């Protein structure tokens, strides 16, 4: 009987360890479906649009402004990188689409600063915005694409 209880306790602990997570870990769960494949033609379209509309501020190589984590003297945010060194991949697709559509206007007082980013909602179609985002995603390593896809899935289950 004691052996059976011991075995049951061990199995329960293994299940708890395997299913539970670190409460301090706010990263998405791993093991969800892989992100959708990127269409090479759409990525190429996005690269062209990015070069025309985004590279001036975010850099031709998606590198962002120098010292991008610091705010300007007027309290505005600097243009962040969109490569793996930035934070773009921490946001869901819906948040990224809103960022492009609404620009700096999307930031409320709680953001702690302003943004000079223009709104592209009237200048770019939804498909063009998606193409730009696909181009940006195409430059990320697989594990970052996976993380961003999981963030997107959690935002819209």
PyMOL commands that set and color helices and strands:
alter all, ss='L'
color gray80, all
select helices_A, chain A and resi 2-19+40-53+55-58+88-90+93-106+109-111+126-138+142-155
alter helices_A, ss='H'
color red, helices_A
deselect
rebuild
show_as cartoon
